[in-house]
Amino acid sequence: MGNQLRSVAFVTVAHHPADPELALAAVHGEALLTHTVRGLLGTPEIDLVAVAAPERCAQLFSEVLPRTERCEVIAADSLRAAFAIVEPRLSAHSAVLVHDALRAFTPRRTFRAVLNAIGHGAEVVVPVLPMSDTVKTVDAAGAVTATVDRDELRSAHTPIGFTFPAFRSTLAGSADPGLATAAGATTIPGDPDAMRVASAFELALAEALVAGGDREDPL
């Protein structure tokens, strides 16, 4: 790959203890992780897809991923450790994406939009969607105390985009930077297809999504 990657996408599965196993759950006969990485590889602007895998899962992950020099499985306990392996190939002008392995059907246009925002000067970029549910605050007893104005609320999803300096700075404060560290980020319109597939209902919904054949990009 050389020493100057324009962009790298880190795929992570460390948010919850069950995530590594869920990443191998089948949708339409293939692991969620396979779908996730295929979407990233189908985005030519991304030079490298680095899957940060817990040591115990690295071999299993490798078995379900395409064999290409643009995709690597890195056995690492944290995103910081995975980044340390890739960092020598990056430059101050590189873009870094961090993407949840369970958001397997994020459209490629979302990856491109995040990279485009980075290219136009944003340091950190997060895709968001307007809140559709009514949100309440409650007291210690569980009684409703107020209704939150949802006009200023958004649900966020990945990929989160960073400039190389911003990502390195974020890593200084967290081994696994994610949505919680995106304060002050630039937002772009997200996509409902980028849902996190982590329950039986969501797996069934993902099956229907793939079977429908009306996605932006064919699988």
C-alpha positions as CSV (number, residue, x, y, z in Angstrom):
1,M,0.0,0.0,0.0
2,G,3.0,2.4,0.2
3,N,3.6,4.9,3.0
4,Q,1.0,7.6,2.1
5,L,-2.6,6.4,2.5
6,R,-5.1,9.1,1.7
7,S,-7.7,7.5,3.9
8,V,-8.2,4.6,6.2
9,A,-11.4,3.2,7.6
10,F,-11.1,1.4,11.0
11,V,-13.9,-1.1,11.6
12,T,-14.5,-1.7,15.3
13,V,-16.4,-4.4,17.3
14,A,-15.5,-3.3,20.8
15,H,-18.5,-1.4,21.9
16,H,-20.2,-4.2,23.8
17,P,-19.0,-7.7,24.9
18,A,-21.3,-9.5,22.5
19,D,-20.4,-7.4,19.4
20,P,-17.6,-9.7,18.1
21,E,-20.0,-12.7,17.9
22,L,-22.8,-10.5,16.5
23,A,-20.4,-9.3,13.7
24,L,-20.4,-12.9,12.5
25,A,-24.2,-13.3,12.5
26,A,-25.5,-14.2,9.0
27,V,-27.6,-11.9,6.9
28,H,-28.5,-13.3,3.5
29,G,-26.0,-16.1,3.9
30,E,-23.0,-13.8,4.8
31,A,-21.7,-12.4,8.0
32,L,-22.6,-8.8,9.0
33,L,-18.9,-8.1,9.0
34,T,-18.7,-9.2,5.3
35,H,-21.4,-6.8,4.3
36,T,-19.8,-4.0,6.3
37,V,-16.3,-4.4,4.8
38,R,-17.7,-4.9,1.3
39,G,-19.5,-1.5,1.4
40,L,-16.2,0.2,2.5
41,L,-14.2,-1.5,-0.1
42,G,-16.7,-0.5,-2.7
43,T,-15.9,3.1,-1.9
44,P,-12.8,3.9,-4.0
45,E,-11.9,6.9,-1.9
46,I,-11.0,4.6,1.0
47,D,-7.5,3.2,0.5
48,L,-7.4,0.7,3.4
49,V,-10.1,-1.0,5.5
50,A,-8.5,-2.1,8.9
51,V,-10.7,-4.4,11.0
52,A,-9.7,-4.1,14.6
53,A,-10.4,-7.5,16.0
54,P,-10.1,-8.9,19.5
55,E,-7.3,-11.5,19.5
56,R,-9.8,-14.4,20.0
57,C,-11.8,-13.4,16.9
58,A,-9.0,-12.4,14.5
59,Q,-8.9,-15.7,12.6
60,L,-12.7,-16.0,12.4
61,F,-12.9,-12.5,11.0
62,S,-10.2,-13.2,8.4
63,E,-12.2,-16.2,7.1
64,V,-15.2,-14.1,6.2
65,L,-13.5,-11.1,4.6
66,P,-12.3,-10.6,1.0
67,R,-8.7,-11.3,0.3
68,T,-7.4,-8.0,-0.9
69,E,-4.5,-5.8,0.0
70,R,-7.0,-3.0,0.7
71,C,-8.4,-5.0,3.7
72,E,-6.4,-6.0,6.9
73,V,-7.5,-7.7,10.1
74,I,-5.5,-6.3,13.0
75,A,-5.5,-8.3,16.2
76,A,-5.7,-5.5,18.8
77,D,-7.5,-5.0,22.1
78,S,-8.2,-1.3,21.3
79,L,-8.5,1.1,18.5
80,R,-5.4,2.9,19.8
81,A,-3.4,-0.3,19.4
82,A,-4.8,-0.9,15.9
83,F,-4.0,2.7,14.9
84,A,-0.4,2.3,16.1
85,I,0.1,-0.4,13.4
86,V,-1.3,1.7,10.6
87,E,-0.1,5.1,11.6
88,P,3.3,4.8,9.9
89,R,1.5,4.7,6.5
90,L,-0.5,7.9,7.2
91,S,0.4,11.5,6.7
92,A,-0.8,14.7,8.2
93,H,-3.3,15.0,5.3
94,S,-4.8,11.5,5.7
95,A,-8.5,11.1,6.6
96,V,-9.5,8.5,9.3
97,L,-12.9,6.9,9.5
98,V,-14.1,4.9,12.5
99,H,-17.0,2.6,11.6
100,D,-19.1,0.2,13.7
101,A,-19.0,-3.3,12.3
102,L,-22.7,-3.8,13.1
103,R,-23.8,-0.9,10.9
104,A,-23.4,-3.2,7.9
105,F,-25.6,-1.5,5.4
106,T,-24.4,2.1,5.6
107,P,-24.7,3.5,2.0
108,R,-21.5,4.3,0.2
109,R,-22.8,7.8,-0.4
110,T,-22.5,8.3,3.4
111,F,-18.8,7.3,3.4
112,R,-18.2,9.6,0.5
113,A,-20.1,12.5,2.2
114,V,-18.0,12.1,5.4
115,L,-14.7,12.1,3.4
116,N,-15.9,15.1,1.4
117,A,-16.6,17.1,4.5
118,I,-13.1,16.3,5.8
119,G,-11.7,17.3,2.5
120,H,-13.5,20.7,2.7
121,G,-12.0,21.6,6.1
122,A,-14.0,19.8,8.8
123,E,-11.8,18.2,11.5
124,V,-14.5,15.7,12.9
125,V,-17.6,14.7,11.0
126,V,-20.6,12.7,12.2
127,P,-23.7,11.5,10.2
128,V,-26.9,12.3,12.1
129,L,-30.7,11.8,11.7
130,P,-33.5,13.9,13.1
131,M,-35.2,12.4,16.2
132,S,-38.6,10.9,15.4
133,D,-39.5,9.8,18.9
134,T,-40.8,12.0,21.7
135,V,-38.1,12.2,24.4
136,K,-38.9,12.6,28.1
137,T,-36.9,13.4,31.2
138,V,-37.8,11.6,34.4
139,D,-36.9,11.9,38.1
140,A,-35.3,9.3,40.4
141,A,-38.7,7.6,40.9
142,G,-39.3,7.3,37.1
143,A,-42.0,10.0,36.9
144,V,-42.0,12.2,33.8
145,T,-40.7,15.7,34.6
146,A,-40.5,17.3,31.1
147,T,-40.6,16.8,27.4
148,V,-37.4,17.5,25.6
149,D,-37.6,19.7,22.5
150,R,-36.5,17.3,19.8
151,D,-35.8,20.0,17.2
152,E,-32.3,20.3,18.7
153,L,-31.8,16.5,19.1
154,R,-30.2,14.1,16.5
155,S,-29.4,10.4,16.6
156,A,-25.8,9.8,15.4
157,H,-24.2,6.9,13.6
158,T,-21.0,6.0,12.1
159,P,-18.7,6.4,10.2
160,I,-17.1,9.2,12.2
161,G,-14.6,11.0,10.2
162,F,-11.4,12.6,11.4
163,T,-8.5,14.5,10.0
164,F,-5.2,12.7,11.0
165,P,-4.3,15.4,13.6
166,A,-7.8,15.4,15.1
167,F,-7.9,11.6,15.4
168,R,-4.5,11.4,17.0
169,S,-5.6,14.1,19.5
170,T,-8.8,12.3,20.2
171,L,-6.8,9.1,20.9
172,A,-4.8,10.9,23.5
173,G,-8.0,11.1,25.6
174,S,-9.6,7.8,24.7
175,A,-8.3,4.4,23.6
176,D,-11.5,3.9,21.6
177,P,-12.9,7.2,20.3
178,G,-16.5,7.0,19.2
179,L,-19.7,8.9,19.1
180,A,-19.2,9.9,22.7
181,T,-16.1,11.9,21.8
182,A,-17.6,13.7,18.9
183,A,-18.6,16.9,20.7
184,G,-18.1,19.9,18.5
185,A,-18.1,17.8,15.3
186,T,-19.5,18.9,12.0
187,T,-22.7,17.0,11.1
188,I,-23.9,15.7,7.8
189,P,-27.3,14.0,6.9
190,G,-27.2,10.3,7.9
191,D,-29.2,7.5,6.4
192,P,-31.7,5.1,8.1
193,D,-30.0,2.1,6.4
194,A,-27.0,2.7,8.7
195,M,-29.0,1.2,11.6
196,R,-27.0,-0.9,14.1
197,V,-28.0,-4.6,13.6
198,A,-27.8,-6.0,17.1
199,S,-31.0,-7.8,17.9
200,A,-33.2,-10.5,16.4
201,F,-35.6,-7.9,15.1
202,E,-32.9,-5.9,13.5
203,L,-31.4,-9.0,11.9
204,A,-34.8,-9.8,10.4
205,L,-35.1,-6.2,9.2
206,A,-31.7,-6.5,7.6
207,E,-32.7,-9.7,5.8
208,A,-35.7,-7.9,4.4
209,L,-33.5,-4.9,3.4
210,V,-31.1,-7.1,1.4
211,A,-33.9,-9.3,-0.1
212,G,-35.7,-6.2,-1.3
213,G,-33.0,-5.4,-3.7
214,D,-33.7,-1.7,-3.7
215,R,-30.5,-0.5,-2.0
216,E,-28.4,2.2,-3.4
217,D,-25.5,-0.2,-4.1
218,P,-26.0,-3.9,-5.0
219,L,-24.5,-6.4,-2.7
